[in-house]
Amino acid sequence: MKDFYERSLSRRAVLRGIAATGVGAALGAFFAADAQRGKRRIDTHHHFCPPELKQALADYYKNMGVNNWTVENTLNWTVAKTLDDMDKGGVTSAVLSMPAIPANWFGGDPATARFSRICNDYAAGLVRDHPGRFGLWASLPMLDVDASLAEIEHALDELKADGIGLATAYGDKWPGDPKFKPIFEELNRRKATVFIHPLTPNCCGNLVPGVLSPVLEVPEDTARAATSLLINGTLAKKKDITWLFSHAGGTLPTLAGRINSFYTGDHPAPDLADWAPDGIMAEFGKLNFDVANAAWPASIAALRQLVPTSHITFGSDYPYFRSATTAQGLAKLHFTAAEARAIDYDNAKRILPKLKTI
């Protein structure tokens, strides 16, 4: 049976469905049929929210006077809803990660670091209860370095997590901060895969009245995090870490040339050979990126100038966006059948070789 992206199997059926039920419903049914035909799709950017975290988030947002649709989607998450979305989007396996936790675990209180363990254990239970459907990006408390090292051991050795999921910032510190050096040394020793998910950092929330901070600050903080890891030499020196960044790299693909020019142009950085011995663009070119909420022509065009298709994975950003939205977006971008299969499945399996799928 030919691949969906070759368009030969059921084009007429899709067109009939569009005429009868509308574009969204017809394509949603088509992606669900994809899964039934044995097509495999791994969603590397799929969030979960256990009951204990829901309550903590609800209390925090109430105290802060925050109420918008992203909050509602987080608090309304359930296992049943996530499986339903996966089926409608043709996602056979999803790697679960934390949603963006505000203010570094609600203000950086050390007591709240326990949520990292609670959430990791909960997600590991989902992995066990739904064989092949879920994987896990385990979270870390980060600002507590010793607790983070202990959580790496618990997550990778006991829970058998597929990788580690980190935020782009913790309070006023980005991943390249020297404080985090022991954490990345341990992740490098373990040859871990690290998923970097953005949030709105302390510095930059609600800058433009009427504009939700995730619209602009989330993609920008992805570029900040990647650049911080570049400048402090983590990308070049921790060669055994495999990196996956969210949302097609946010603003990084369009800023990469500008970043390069500032450090290699008429006034090159004197220590450039230390933190980018192969060149800045080469370091960025080693990274992997998901396409969650980024399966748009301009975003993907920029990303493909930075990395090859083999470094791109499928991502939905559920529950904030449907997995079918990414699938529909990618289907319009004229990838070859081989490229589409790589984005859907092969690339994720390369960076997560132990991930159990169906």
MARZAMI-913542 format. One record per residue (C-alpha): x, z negated, y negated; residue in three letters; residue number from 1. Coordinates in nm, 3 decimals, m for minus. Each point is the difference from the previous one (the first is absolute). Example, Ala and Ser with C-alpha at 12.3 -4.5 7.8 and 13.67 -1.06 7.14 Angstrom:
! residues 2
<site <1.230 m0.780 0.450> 'ALA' 1> <site <0.137 0.066 m0.344> 'SER' 2> 
END
This chain:
! residues 358
<site <0.000 0.000 0.000> 'MET' 1> <site <0.152 0.102 m0.329> 'LYS' 2> <site <0.094 m0.240 m0.275> 'ASP' 3> <site <m0.243 m0.075 m0.278> 'PHE' 4> <site <0.242 0.122 m0.263> 'TYR' 5> <site <0.008 0.344 0.160> 'GLU' 6> <site <m0.367 0.019 m0.097> 'ARG' 7> <site <m0.099 0.212 0.296> 'SER' 8> <site <m0.199 m0.240 0.215> 'LEU' 9> <site <m0.308 m0.084 m0.201> 'SER' 10> <site <0.010 0.154 m0.345> 'ARG' 11> <site <m0.354 0.131 0.047> 'ARG' 12> <site <m0.123 m0.338 0.115> 'ALA' 13> <site <0.153 m0.165 m0.305> 'VAL' 14> <site <m0.158 0.252 m0.234> 'LEU' 15> <site <m0.337 m0.049 0.166> 'ARG' 16> <site <0.043 m0.376 m0.036> 'GLY' 17> <site <0.094 0.032 m0.366> 'ILE' 18> <site <m0.310 0.203 m0.067> 'ALA' 19> <site <m0.222 m0.244 0.185> 'ALA' 20> <site <0.143 m0.340 m0.091> 'THR' 21> <site <0.253 0.044 m0.282> 'GLY' 22> <site <0.378 0.022 m0.009> 'VAL' 23> <site <0.083 m0.367 0.054> 'GLY' 24> <site <m0.231 m0.056 0.297> 'ALA' 25> <site <0.100 0.324 0.173> 'ALA' 26> <site <0.373 m0.062 m0.034> 'LEU' 27> <site <m0.041 m0.362 0.103> 'GLY' 28> <site <m0.171 0.110 0.321> 'ALA' 29> <site <0.272 0.259 0.056> 'PHE' 30> <site <0.281 m0.256 m0.028> 'PHE' 31> <site <m0.184 m0.230 0.240> 'ALA' 32> <site <m0.026 0.291 0.245> 'ALA' 33> <site <0.376 0.050 m0.039> 'ASP' 34> <site <0.058 m0.343 0.154> 'ALA' 35> <site <m0.237 0.079 0.285> 'GLN' 36> <site <0.197 0.316 0.074> 'ARG' 37> <site <0.315 m0.207 0.053> 'GLY' 38> <site <0.163 0.054 m0.338> 'LYS' 39> <site <0.210 m0.303 m0.099> 'ARG' 40> <site <0.037 m0.129 m0.354> 'ARG' 41> <site <0.192 m0.312 m0.108> 'ILE' 42> <site <m0.098 m0.166 m0.327> 'ASP' 43> <site <0.310 m0.181 m0.128> 'THR' 44> <site <m0.177 m0.143 m0.306> 'HIS' 45> <site <m0.310 m0.189 0.112> 'HIS' 46> <site <m0.084 m0.348 m0.131> 'HIS' 47> <site <m0.165 m0.301 0.160> 'PHE' 48> <site <m0.126 m0.333 m0.137> 'CYS' 49> <site <m0.049 m0.302 0.231> 'PRO' 50> <site <m0.261 m0.267 m0.080> 'PRO' 51> <site <0.247 m0.259 m0.131> 'GLU' 52> <site <0.147 0.249 m0.245> 'LEU' 53> <site <m0.346 0.118 m0.109> 'LYS' 54> <site <m0.092 m0.351 m0.107> 'GLN' 55> <site <0.328 m0.053 m0.185> 'ALA' 56> <site <m0.039 0.334 m0.177> 'LEU' 57> <site <m0.363 m0.069 m0.089> 'ALA' 58> <site <0.093 m0.335 m0.154> 'ASP' 59> <site <0.296 0.149 m0.188> 'TYR' 60> <site <m0.192 0.295 m0.143> 'TYR' 61> <site <m0.290 m0.226 m0.101> 'LYS' 62> <site <0.237 m0.234 m0.187> 'ASN' 63> <site <0.169 0.297 m0.167> 'MET' 64> <site <m0.330 0.165 m0.094> 'GLY' 65> <site <0.088 0.318 0.190> 'VAL' 66> <site <m0.278 0.203 0.159> 'ASN' 67> <site <0.020 0.373 0.073> 'ASN' 68> <site <m0.057 0.237 0.288> 'TRP' 69> <site <0.349 m0.047 0.144> 'THR' 70> <site <m0.067 m0.375 0.028> 'VAL' 71> <site <m0.335 0.068 0.166> 'GLU' 72> <site <0.155 0.239 0.251> 'ASN' 73> <site <0.264 m0.257 0.093> 'THR' 74> <site <m0.248 m0.282 0.048> 'LEU' 75> <site <m0.242 0.220 0.195> 'ASN' 76> <site <0.260 0.113 0.256> 'TRP' 77> <site <m0.091 m0.042 0.368> 'THR' 78> <site <0.150 0.121 0.327> 'VAL' 79> <site <m0.317 0.195 0.078> 'ALA' 80> <site <0.013 0.182 m0.334> 'LYS' 81> <site <0.366 0.087 0.038> 'THR' 82> <site <m0.052 0.144 0.349> 'LEU' 83> <site <m0.296 0.199 m0.126> 'ASP' 84> <site <0.205 0.145 m0.284> 'ASP' 85> <site <0.282 0.087 0.238> 'MET' 86> <site <m0.239 0.184 0.231> 'ASP' 87> <site <m0.156 0.194 m0.288> 'LYS' 88> <site <0.342 0.099 m0.128> 'GLY' 89> <site <0.141 0.099 0.336> 'GLY' 90> <site <0.248 m0.292 m0.006> 'VAL' 91> <site <0.088 m0.103 0.352> 'THR' 92> <site <0.245 m0.277 m0.098> 'SER' 93> <site <0.049 m0.194 m0.324> 'ALA' 94> <site <0.294 m0.219 m0.099> 'VAL' 95> <site <m0.150 m0.302 m0.173> 'LEU' 96> <site <0.147 m0.140 m0.321> 'SER' 97> <site <m0.090 m0.257 m0.260> 'MET' 98> <site <m0.193 0.101 m0.309> 'PRO' 99> <site <0.178 m0.062 m0.330> 'ALA' 100> <site <0.015 m0.380 m0.039> 'ILE' 101> <site <m0.033 m0.096 m0.367> 'PRO' 102> <site <0.266 m0.203 m0.179> 'ALA' 103> <site <0.228 m0.031 0.304> 'ASN' 104> <site <m0.227 m0.197 0.230> 'TRP' 105> <site <m0.224 m0.130 m0.279> 'PHE' 106> <site <0.264 m0.118 m0.243> 'GLY' 107> <site <0.304 m0.059 0.218> 'GLY' 108> <site <m0.106 m0.344 0.125> 'ASP' 109> <site <0.220 m0.061 0.308> 'PRO' 110> <site <m0.304 m0.134 0.186> 'ALA' 111> <site <m0.165 0.340 m0.016> 'THR' 112> <site <0.286 0.161 0.193> 'ALA' 113> <site <m0.181 m0.120 0.313> 'ARG' 114> <site <m0.239 0.291 m0.048> 'PHE' 115> <site <0.275 0.233 0.114> 'SER' 116> <site <0.005 m0.170 0.342> 'ARG' 117> <site <m0.381 m0.022 0.015> 'ILE' 118> <site <m0.044 0.369 m0.076> 'CYS' 119> <site <0.273 0.114 0.237> 'ASN' 120> <site <m0.145 m0.202 0.288> 'ASP' 121> <site <m0.351 0.132 m0.073> 'TYR' 122> <site <0.113 0.362 m0.006> 'ALA' 123> <site <0.201 m0.047 0.319> 'ALA' 124> <site <m0.325 m0.115 0.160> 'GLY' 125> <site <m0.166 0.326 m0.104> 'LEU' 126> <site <0.288 0.194 0.154> 'VAL' 127> <site <m0.052 m0.185 0.328> 'ARG' 128> <site <m0.379 0.027 m0.005> 'ASP' 129> <site <m0.006 0.374 m0.076> 'HIS' 130> <site <0.280 0.159 0.205> 'PRO' 131> <site <0.138 0.311 m0.157> 'GLY' 132> <site <m0.222 m0.016 m0.308> 'ARG' 133> <site <0.215 m0.225 m0.219> 'PHE' 134> <site <0.360 m0.069 m0.091> 'GLY' 135> <site <0.136 m0.259 m0.245> 'LEU' 136> <site <0.209 m0.009 m0.314> 'TRP' 137> <site <0.078 m0.373 m0.012> 'ALA' 138> <site <0.014 m0.163 m0.343> 'SER' 139> <site <0.260 m0.245 m0.132> 'LEU' 140> <site <m0.022 m0.278 m0.263> 'PRO' 141> <site <0.317 0.151 m0.159> 'MET' 142> <site <0.069 m0.247 m0.284> 'LEU' 143> <site <0.063 m0.261 0.268> 'ASP' 144> <site <0.297 0.170 0.165> 'VAL' 145> <site <0.037 m0.247 0.287> 'ASP' 146> <site <m0.370 0.024 0.081> 'ALA' 147> <site <0.028 0.380 m0.013> 'SER' 148> <site <0.287 0.000 0.248> 'LEU' 149> <site <m0.205 m0.222 0.231> 'ALA' 150> <site <m0.299 0.231 m0.036> 'GLU' 151> <site <0.210 0.305 0.086> 'ILE' 152> <site <0.097 m0.171 0.325> 'GLU' 153> <site <m0.361 m0.101 0.076> 'HIS' 154> <site <m0.143 0.341 m0.088> 'ALA' 155> <site <0.252 0.224 0.173> 'LEU' 156> <site <0.091 m0.217 0.301> 'ASP' 157> <site <m0.326 m0.180 0.079> 'GLU' 158> <site <m0.275 0.217 m0.146> 'LEU' 159> <site <0.186 0.325 0.073> 'LYS' 160> <site <m0.097 0.136 m0.342> 'ALA' 161> <site <0.082 0.365 m0.057> 'ASP' 162> <site <0.169 m0.060 m0.333> 'GLY' 163> <site <0.006 m0.213 m0.313> 'ILE' 164> <site <m0.235 0.058 m0.295> 'GLY' 165> <site <0.125 m0.101 m0.344> 'LEU' 166> <site <m0.134 0.021 m0.354> 'ALA' 167> <site <0.170 0.190 m0.279> 'THR' 168> <site <0.041 m0.322 m0.199> 'ALA' 169> <site <m0.018 m0.376 0.042> 'TYR' 170> <site <m0.067 m0.176 m0.328> 'GLY' 171> <site <0.267 0.139 m0.230> 'ASP' 172> <site <0.232 0.113 0.279> 'LYS' 173> <site <0.020 0.346 0.159> 'TRP' 174> <site <0.145 0.063 0.349> 'PRO' 175> <site <0.347 0.075 m0.135> 'GLY' 176> <site <0.033 m0.353 m0.142> 'ASP' 177> <site <0.308 m0.179 0.143> 'PRO' 178> <site <m0.226 m0.283 0.118> 'LYS' 179> <site <m0.132 0.222 0.276> 'PHE' 180> <site <0.340 0.110 0.133> 'LYS' 181> <site <m0.011 m0.226 0.312> 'PRO' 182> <site <m0.343 0.141 0.091> 'ILE' 183> <site <0.114 0.361 m0.012> 'PHE' 184> <site <0.320 m0.087 0.185> 'GLU' 185> <site <m0.211 m0.137 0.284> 'GLU' 186> <site <m0.237 0.297 m0.004> 'LEU' 187> <site <0.299 0.233 0.011> 'ASN' 188> <site <0.150 m0.194 0.292> 'ARG' 189> <site <m0.328 0.045 0.186> 'ARG' 190> <site <m0.027 0.369 m0.090> 'LYS' 191> <site <m0.348 m0.070 m0.134> 'ALA' 192> <site <m0.244 0.240 m0.159> 'THR' 193> <site <m0.118 m0.130 m0.339> 'VAL' 194> <site <m0.324 0.104 m0.167> 'PHE' 195> <site <m0.003 m0.045 m0.379> 'ILE' 196> <site <m0.347 m0.040 m0.151> 'HIS' 197> <site <m0.053 m0.018 m0.377> 'PRO' 198> <site <m0.189 m0.245 m0.217> 'LEU' 199> <site <m0.033 m0.072 m0.369> 'THR' 200> <site <0.302 m0.213 m0.098> 'PRO' 201> <site <m0.022 m0.303 m0.226> 'ASN' 202> <site <0.131 0.195 m0.296> 'CYS' 203> <site <m0.252 0.277 m0.010> 'CYS' 204> <site <m0.361 m0.088 0.076> 'GLY' 205> <site <m0.287 0.125 m0.219> 'ASN' 206> <site <0.225 0.181 m0.245> 'LEU' 207> <site <m0.257 0.267 m0.090> 'VAL' 208> <site <m0.352 m0.125 m0.071> 'PRO' 209> <site <m0.251 0.151 0.238> 'GLY' 210> <site <0.263 0.133 0.242> 'VAL' 211> <site <0.025 m0.179 0.334> 'LEU' 212> <site <0.360 m0.110 0.044> 'SER' 213> <site <0.033 0.161 0.348> 'PRO' 214> <site <m0.065 0.341 m0.154> 'VAL' 215> <site <0.333 0.011 m0.185> 'LEU' 216> <site <0.205 m0.310 0.085> 'GLU' 217> <site <m0.022 0.028 0.378> 'VAL' 218> <site <0.168 0.343 0.014> 'PRO' 219> <site <0.252 m0.102 m0.265> 'GLU' 220> <site <0.097 m0.316 0.186> 'ASP' 221> <site <0.078 0.208 0.307> 'THR' 222> <site <0.264 0.182 m0.207> 'ALA' 223> <site <0.129 m0.333 m0.135> 'ARG' 224> <site <0.042 m0.142 0.350> 'ALA' 225> <site <0.176 0.307 0.138> 'ALA' 226> <site <0.232 0.017 m0.301> 'THR' 227> <site <0.084 m0.370 0.027> 'SER' 228> <site <0.102 0.051 0.364> 'LEU' 229> <site <0.206 0.303 m0.105> 'LEU' 230> <site <0.186 m0.165 m0.287> 'ILE' 231> <site <0.097 m0.315 0.191> 'ASN' 232> <site <0.130 0.209 0.291> 'GLY' 233> <site <m0.253 m0.108 0.263> 'THR' 234> <site <m0.105 0.357 0.079> 'LEU' 235> <site <0.358 0.114 0.053> 'ALA' 236> <site <0.143 m0.310 0.167> 'LYS' 237> <site <m0.289 m0.108 0.223> 'LYS' 238> <site <0.009 0.326 0.194> 'LYS' 239> <site <m0.188 m0.132 0.303> 'ASP' 240> <site <m0.319 m0.080 m0.190> 'ILE' 241> <site <m0.261 0.274 0.013> 'THR' 242> <site <m0.209 0.009 m0.318> 'TRP' 243> <site <m0.363 0.107 m0.052> 'LEU' 244> <site <m0.140 0.000 m0.355> 'PHE' 245> <site <m0.367 0.029 m0.095> 'SER' 246> <site <m0.209 0.255 m0.188> 'HIS' 247> <site <0.244 0.293 0.025> 'ALA' 248> <site <0.255 m0.212 m0.185> 'GLY' 249> <site <m0.221 m0.057 m0.304> 'GLY' 250> <site <0.189 0.130 m0.302> 'THR' 251> <site <0.335 0.014 0.182> 'LEU' 252> <site <m0.008 0.373 0.094> 'PRO' 253> <site <m0.054 0.103 m0.360> 'THR' 254> <site <0.253 m0.253 m0.135> 'LEU' 255> <site <0.274 0.047 0.259> 'ALA' 256> <site <0.176 0.273 m0.198> 'GLY' 257> <site <m0.018 m0.208 m0.317> 'ARG' 258> <site <0.141 m0.304 0.181> 'ILE' 259> <site <0.280 0.217 0.137> 'ASN' 260> <site <0.086 0.144 m0.341> 'SER' 261> <site <0.035 m0.342 m0.164> 'PHE' 262> <site <0.257 m0.117 0.255> 'TYR' 263> <site <0.185 0.322 0.082> 'THR' 264> <site <m0.016 0.209 m0.319> 'GLY' 265> <site <0.222 m0.013 m0.306> 'ASP' 266> <site <0.038 m0.377 0.039> 'HIS' 267> <site <0.028 m0.065 0.375> 'PRO' 268> <site <m0.025 m0.356 0.129> 'ALA' 269> <site <0.355 m0.128 0.069> 'PRO' 270> <site <m0.108 m0.160 0.329> 'ASP' 271> <site <m0.213 0.294 0.119> 'LEU' 272> <site <0.220 0.059 0.304> 'ALA' 273> <site <m0.073 m0.354 0.114> 'ASP' 274> <site <m0.381 0.011 m0.003> 'TRP' 275> <site <m0.062 0.373 0.047> 'ALA' 276> <site <0.307 0.144 0.172> 'PRO' 277> <site <m0.189 0.309 0.117> 'ASP' 278> <site <m0.184 0.044 m0.330> 'GLY' 279> <site <m0.326 m0.139 m0.136> 'ILE' 280> <site <m0.216 0.288 0.119> 'MET' 281> <site <0.146 m0.035 0.349> 'ALA' 282> <site <m0.094 m0.368 0.009> 'GLU' 283> <site <m0.357 0.073 m0.111> 'PHE' 284> <site <m0.012 0.287 0.249> 'GLY' 285> <site <0.051 m0.239 0.291> 'LYS' 286> <site <m0.325 m0.185 m0.074> 'LEU' 287> <site <m0.337 0.051 0.165> 'ASN' 288> <site <m0.334 0.010 m0.183> 'PHE' 289> <site <m0.365 m0.025 0.095> 'ASP' 290> <site <m0.266 0.207 m0.177> 'VAL' 291> <site <m0.264 m0.270 m0.054> 'ALA' 292> <site <m0.209 0.094 m0.306> 'ASN' 293> <site <0.255 0.272 m0.070> 'ALA' 294> <site <m0.119 0.297 0.205> 'ALA' 295> <site <m0.035 0.204 m0.319> 'TRP' 296> <site <0.178 0.329 m0.071> 'PRO' 297> <site <0.223 m0.121 m0.285> 'ALA' 298> <site <0.096 m0.326 0.174> 'SER' 299> <site <0.094 0.167 0.326> 'ILE' 300> <site <0.179 0.286 m0.176> 'ALA' 301> <site <0.224 m0.251 m0.179> 'ALA' 302> <site <0.058 m0.201 0.316> 'LEU' 303> <site <0.103 0.307 0.199> 'ARG' 304> <site <0.270 0.071 m0.259> 'GLN' 305> <site <0.144 m0.347 0.071> 'LEU' 306> <site <m0.025 m0.022 0.381> 'VAL' 307> <site <m0.076 0.234 0.290> 'PRO' 308> <site <m0.338 m0.006 0.173> 'THR' 309> <site <0.162 m0.195 0.284> 'SER' 310> <site <0.012 m0.301 m0.236> 'HIS' 311> <site <m0.373 m0.005 m0.079> 'ILE' 312> <site <m0.262 m0.205 0.187> 'THR' 313> <site <m0.378 m0.022 m0.007> 'PHE' 314> <site <m0.142 m0.295 m0.193> 'GLY' 315> <site <m0.351 m0.089 m0.114> 'SER' 316> <site <0.021 m0.320 m0.212> 'ASP' 317> <site <m0.316 m0.127 0.171> 'TYR' 318> <site <m0.217 m0.191 m0.104> 'PRO' 319> <site <0.058 0.137 m0.350> 'TYR' 320> <site <m0.020 0.363 0.110> 'PHE' 321> <site <m0.138 0.157 0.317> 'ARG' 322> <site <0.234 0.146 0.257> 'SER' 323> <site <m0.211 0.317 m0.003> 'ALA' 324> <site <0.092 0.044 m0.368> 'THR' 325> <site <0.367 0.039 0.087> 'THR' 326> <site <m0.081 0.223 0.295> 'ALA' 327> <site <m0.215 0.226 m0.216> 'GLN' 328> <site <0.267 0.013 m0.270> 'GLY' 329> <site <0.276 0.092 0.242> 'LEU' 330> <site <m0.215 0.267 0.161> 'ALA' 331> <site <m0.013 0.183 m0.334> 'LYS' 332> <site <0.378 0.005 m0.055> 'LEU' 333> <site <0.089 0.285 0.236> 'HIS' 334> <site <0.241 m0.186 0.226> 'PHE' 335> <site <0.092 0.188 0.313> 'THR' 336> <site <m0.142 m0.127 0.328> 'ALA' 337> <site <0.340 m0.148 0.089> 'ALA' 338> <site <0.033 m0.173 m0.338> 'GLU' 339> <site <m0.352 m0.139 0.027> 'ALA' 340> <site <0.070 m0.145 0.344> 'ARG' 341> <site <0.322 m0.154 m0.129> 'ALA' 342> <site <m0.176 m0.168 m0.294> 'ILE' 343> <site <m0.287 m0.115 0.218> 'ASP' 344> <site <0.205 m0.142 0.286> 'TYR' 345> <site <0.358 0.105 0.071> 'ASP' 346> <site <0.164 m0.135 m0.315> 'ASN' 347> <site <m0.161 m0.342 0.039> 'ALA' 348> <site <0.112 m0.019 0.362> 'LYS' 349> <site <0.354 0.084 m0.110> 'ARG' 350> <site <0.022 m0.288 m0.245> 'ILE' 351> <site <m0.208 m0.234 0.222> 'LEU' 352> <site <0.120 0.091 0.350> 'PRO' 353> <site <m0.146 m0.314 0.166> 'LYS' 354> <site <m0.348 0.046 m0.149> 'LEU' 355> <site <m0.257 0.013 0.279> 'LYS' 356> <site <m0.260 0.271 m0.058> 'THR' 357> <site <m0.282 0.165 0.188> 'ILE' 358> 
END
